[in-house]
Amino acid sequence: MITETVATGTREGGLGLRADGVALGHGGRTVVAGLDLAVRAGEILVIAGPSGCGKSTLLRALAGLLPVTAGRLTAGDAPVTGPSPDRALVFQDDALLPWRTALRNVELPLAIRGVPRRERRAAARDWLGRVGLADAAGRYPRELSGGMRQRVQLARALAGAPRAVLMDEPFGALDAQTRAGMQALLLDVLRAAPATVVFVTHDVDEALALGDRVVVLGAAGVTAQITVPHPRTPVRDPALRDALLRALGAQEREAV
Amino acid sequence: MTVVEERTVTVPVRRERPVVRRAVRGLALLGALGVWQVLTAADARVWVRFDRLPGPVEVAREFGRQLGHGPYYADVAQSLVRILTGFGLAAVAGIGLGIALARSRWAQDLLQPLLEVARPIPAIALVPVAILLFPANEQGIVFITFTAAFFPVLVSTRHAVAALPGVWEDAVRTLGGGRWRVLTGVVLPGALPGVFGGLSVGMGVAWICVVSAEMISGDFGVGYRTWQAYTIVDYPGVLVGMITIGVLGRATSGLVELAGRRLLAGRLG
């Protein structure tokens, strides 16, 4: 039963996210300043940029883990003041609790919400099935490959029926083949459970394969924006790829 | 490369059978007992003097006699109550304060200086303070035991908590978990392997201190009985006490390790 409610929970549509004049930093060091960005409800927005440009910092701020030093972040109609199960964060690696099995990791958001054991177990099993890991339910993270761990993480993030999923280079540590499989899986899973996705990557092909829109981030905020004409399809568009590479290249030179 | 491979092939050939190894170990132990018996029976004086030390046969006979009498068990029970009380309190306080120190700046500023001042003092040196502070001997001994076990647990808990990767806590918070969930769902289970290291060490030190404290100021207990036997020139009784202390120490650390293995099952190999 709960799988139904969980699924409808996400089907209600994604959460719009906004940054207005946002500055971010840690330890007195400003990473990004004057950032304006609007993420439309239900879209996949890819944030690209050189390392150190503040992609991950922005994602942490959107998740509510890092307060802004200036400006305003809003999720839906409400300002972001802290973490919320509405905005799930998927980390690059090793974010699964190693003392919990895959199944119990996926159960976690439901357990936090107080869903009774039997229901949350069924829902978690369903989610593991959707990411192709029905057989790995009883295994611990250390017994899973990097790709499998990321699939469990995806299932865990989505099991809580978040309205926005923030993904911080989630496939960055995987080999090319696994990575392509994961991208397809992500799009597949999102079709059944739509949510707003903010996806950070520095891989141009990944950005174009997943994004409805790609923005390039620099120290002064968004420096370029590309709308993908045939989003969420494996269509290759060399001209678009060149345009994004140029935008990233300009960013890279500026950063140096 | 080939040389290395050849070596790895030859290793299994030289492996001893476990039965043989166990027999060798048993014989080594029996051999030591035999040497002890011979030396004491011959009243050997080879700079170290064996003429007053009781031999293993004498000790075994005394052990048998004591095992048939009530006071032996009363002493064992008394020592166990002391160690379990002191150790239990130390475990609770050490884990609690260790977490607080690792996670709260207030706790750090308030407690750190105090604890740093008290830590270098060996627990057994607190005996005079314990006698002054506590109305009953019993409480003093438990206090000494507590202090002994407290610091290893505290220090290892603090380090284990401080070393936790932040990503686990971030993950739980972004899934909707609050402070309590982070504490019980991430900090405690995450720090558990390190905490058990401290508990093991703490149990060992606690035994040293309970026995010493009993020798100094006890009215009952294995340590008291051992010292008592010495003062009345009952040397076999002293050795029975020593062996009892060893067995109890081994049993209690074994319990701590067993609990650790149970709780950490699945996480380790």
Interface residues (C-beta under 8 A of the other chain):
Chain A: R60 A63 G64 L65 P83 S84 P85 R87 A88 L89 F91 D94 A95 L96 L97 P98 W99 T101 L108 P109 I112 R113 Y140 R156 A157 G160 L166
Chain B: P165 V167 W168 D170 A171 V172 R173 T174 L175 G176 G177 R181 G185 V186 P189 G190 L192 L264 G266 R267
